[in-house]
Amino acid sequence: MANYGIVLTYILLAAATLAALVFPIMHLVSHPKKAKEVGVGIAALLFIYIIATLFASDEVTEHSAKFNVTATESKQVGTGLIIFYILAAGAVISATYTEVSKMLNK
């Protein structure tokens, strides 16, 4: 009985993945002006990724060398952390700006 459940889970996961990919594309095709906004967002994320990659270090410390971490893996982890820091700071600044502007407009 558990095998049927696992197979059903895989089928539903595939259907959800397909829906998550197809419906936004169909929406962008029917509303081409929105595609520009999506392109700007993707370009901004790509810019943040490039900046984070440039600032990330590929240094392997003695502690991480014990776990066979390579310089490439170290740079990837650093890039991910820097992206997180940039996006988290952007979220905090955006939320703060929104609340302050609401207070000032009342």
JODAQUI-V260476 format. One record per pair of residues at least 6 apart in sequence whose C-alpha atoms are under 8 Angstrom apart, sorted by the first residue. I is the first residue (numbers start at 1). GAP is how many residues later the second one is. D is the distance in Angstrom with one decimal. If there is no record, write none. Layout:
BEGIN
i:I gap:GAP d:D
i:I gap:GAP d:D
END
This chain:
BEGIN
i:28 gap:6 d:6.2
i:28 gap:7 d:5.6
i:29 gap:6 d:7.9
i:48 gap:35 d:6.7
i:48 gap:38 d:7.8
i:49 gap:30 d:7.4
i:49 gap:34 d:6.5
i:52 gap:26 d:7.9
i:52 gap:27 d:5.1
i:52 gap:28 d:7.7
i:52 gap:30 d:5.5
i:52 gap:31 d:5.9
i:53 gap:22 d:7.4
i:53 gap:23 d:7.8
i:53 gap:25 d:7.8
i:53 gap:26 d:5.1
i:55 gap:24 d:7.6
i:56 gap:19 d:5.7
i:56 gap:20 d:7.8
i:56 gap:22 d:5.0
i:56 gap:23 d:5.3
i:56 gap:26 d:7.3
i:57 gap:17 d:7.2
i:57 gap:18 d:5.5
i:57 gap:21 d:6.4
i:58 gap:13 d:4.8
i:58 gap:14 d:6.4
i:58 gap:15 d:7.8
i:58 gap:16 d:5.2
i:58 gap:17 d:4.4
i:58 gap:20 d:7.8
i:59 gap:12 d:6.1
i:59 gap:15 d:6.6
i:59 gap:16 d:7.6
i:60 gap:9 d:7.0
i:60 gap:10 d:6.9
i:60 gap:11 d:5.9
i:60 gap:14 d:6.5
END
